[in-house]
Amino acid sequence: MITTERRSLSARGLFTMFWAQDELLLKPHIYQIVFGSVCGGAALLLLSRWMERRSYQAKIRKARSNREKALREMERAAMDLEESKQSGVVESILSLSLHELHEKLQRGVLTPDSVLHAYMKKALEVNKQLNCLTDFLPDCRTQVQDAQVKQKGLLYGIPVSIKDNIDYKGHDSTCGLRKFLNWPATKDSVVVQVLKKQGAVPFVKTNLPQSLLSYECSNPIFGQTVNPHDAKRTSGGSSGGEAALIAAGGSILGIGSDIGGSVRVPASFCGICGFKPTGKRLSYKGLKMSVPGQKFVETAIGPLARDVDSLALCMKALLCEDMFYLDSTVPPLPFNDEVYSSSKPLRIGYYESDGLWIPLPCMKRAIMETKQLLEEAGHTLVPFTPLKPSYAFKELVIKGLGSAGSTVILEKLKGDIIDPNLKDLLYVYKMPPVIKKIMSFLLKPFSRRMADILKNLCGIGSVSELWKHQTAVEAYCEEYVNLWKSKKLDVLLCPALGPAFSLGYAGKLTVSSSSKIIFNLLNFPAGVVPVGMVTEKDEEELKDYVGYCNDFWDRSFKKAVSGAVGLPLAVQCVALPWQDELCLRFMKEVERVVQKKKGI
């Protein structure tokens, strides 16, 4: 034992002597090893990211290749029309309204296959100009063959386009994101199932912005969709592919989704009609959402078309027993034809500005001219002041979405190539809360509006705050409805965003959603109807526009809409929750008085 202890001491002594003598010699080597390890780790990280990026780029190339293959298949299917010597009827089919097409299909004057081929041919032509399609749904050929022997539903033989984020079995719902590439849906969404049961023929999917959170219709996978009226402008988002395709004549009926104007803004920008129903009036099972799980603003699926009667026919077809059976959370409320077809004079509230954005001269004119036409038609128009718009947008919407939304979106975009139109929003989302608060303080002397929004993007910090926030939302909704009822209003007329923004501006103007997203917060049905075009006088008056704050947002807004002479203008029509038919009836009345003025 003594010998062993002595040997141990001797060994320790030798080690101590060695270390004492060579410490200066070893230290540089240790530093070199540590430095080399750090550099090696950094190099491996960079290599990993480079390889990941290359992998994603390969996925994008494959997705684009798959789209080209699908469109070539669509071209071959469309050639059947020429081979069957029916090409002469293409233009006559495309010139029909949905109501006229519906009548001819029901009576057998036209066949579903001839109508499908006409719209496939036109959609391919439109896509070459606008880049609005993401996929072809080849099942449509089988559906039109089966339609010949099946009972005729309300949408028998009607070709329908659907937004990319609506599930169709065997096809991706990408949302413009890497995360959802090569992830085909295992079954049709409920809306698609009901469309098929009603005889409709879904035939293409359409483009949208990356993550859906933009009024610019662009993503790294399928690129930019442009406006059919001006290729230097956006078609809007997030249902921009739908709106562009329909406005250019490549589809007669489309299905989009709306969480903050995503049906209404593209419809306004492209000069067509779009409708956001009360949330859950239509099922959104099988819909990929930008921020799933949040309950602050209600998501809705809604139709887009060239006229209001088409929207009403779509809603009537979808609000059927099949819808209520497939999704038991949808209230079994069939479409009320009596309300939609009523001619009873309406008591209509109206306003020019929501108090957060001063509308452009052309937007004000659209409201006031429509108001005058409605008064001349025998309706009562009542001035209405929106309830606490700044509080609702900043404290309820922005704070609510900022709490969880930023985390969810950043997770979805992890490792993705970021579309340029989304970079400004992501920059703010990535900012730590303490930095947002500091930036908010520094911005306050220059733009109180920007400072308040940045502060509220810090979100909700605890469960108790979350509950308080939800209570505040409920209280606001109740107060708004009480104000509405105190004025004895039937419906509300207010501005729709427009004209279409020049490309590249929508990402800088996310907050312009205030006049649309408020009705998602309130869960009111809302739709847009085109009423005219931008004039030379509007453009001249725009030169004096400074907005409320003359800050970066106001100046960007002015630049985004300048040079828009001849582009479409629309108004927004709103009703109380579950009064969707009344909202559509009001939209129809706006359409009627405008067309009467034009002599249509």
Number of C-alpha atoms within 10 A of each C-alpha: 6 7 8 9 10 11 12 12 12 12 12 12 12 12 12 12 12 11 13 10 11 11 11 10 10 12 11 11 11 11 11 12 12 12 12 12 12 12 12 12 12 12 12 12 12 12 12 12 13 12 12 14 15 12 12 19 17 12 16 18 14 15 20 17 12 14 17 15 14 18 22 14 15 23 16 12 16 21 15 15 22 12 9 9 9 13 16 10 14 19 12 10 18 18 11 13 16 22 12 12 21 20 14 15 18 18 9 11 9 17 18 25 23 21 21 27 24 24 24 25 19 20 23 20 15 22 21 10 14 21 22 32 28 28 25 24 20 16 12 20 18 11 20 24 14 13 21 15 8 13 12 16 16 19 25 26 30 28 27 24 28 29 26 30 27 30 27 25 17 14 21 22 26 25 26 28 23 22 16 16 19 15 13 15 17 13 14 19 21 25 26 23 17 22 24 22 21 22 24 28 28 26 24 27 28 28 34 37 31 30 25 28 24 27 32 34 32 34 24 18 26 22 19 23 32 27 32 23 19 16 14 14 23 30 40 36 33 35 35 37 36 37 40 35 31 27 25 21 19 24 30 24 26 28 28 30 30 26 25 28 34 30 33 36 32 33 38 31 32 32 32 26 29 33 35 33 31 25 24 18 26 23 24 22 17 20 24 20 18 19 20 13 10 14 12 20 21 19 28 26 25 27 26 34 27 24 21 27 20 20 25 22 17 24 22 17 23 27 21 16 14 17 25 21 12 16 18 10 14 17 15 15 12 16 18 14 13 10 16 19 13 11 11 9 13 18 17 25 22 21 19 22 18 20 17 18 19 17 20 25 18 23 24 20 18 23 23 18 14 21 23 13 17 21 16 11 14 12 16 15 19 17 13 18 16 17 17 13 16 17 12 21 22 20 20 23 22 24 23 25 21 20 20 19 21 21 14 14 17 15 12 17 17 12 14 18 16 17 19 13 23 22 13 13 16 15 9 16 21 12 15 10 17 11 14 21 19 13 16 21 15 12 16 13 9 13 16 15 18 18 20 19 20 26 23 24 26 25 22 19 10 10 9 9 12 15 12 13 19 15 11 15 21 15 11 19 18 13 13 16 15 12 16 21 12 9 14 13 20 19 23 23 28 27 26 29 27 27 28 31 27 23 22 16 19 24 19 20 21 18 18 17 18 23 22 25 22 22 24 24 23 23 24 23 27 30 33 35 27 26 22 21 19 21 13 14 11 19 18 13 12 18 11 10 17 15 17 14 17 14 16 13 21 19 14 15 23 19 14 22 20 17 17 21 15 14 20 21 29 32 25 25 27 28 27 22 18 18 20 27 22 25 28 28 23 26 29 21 17 26 20 17 19 20 13 11 9 10 7 8
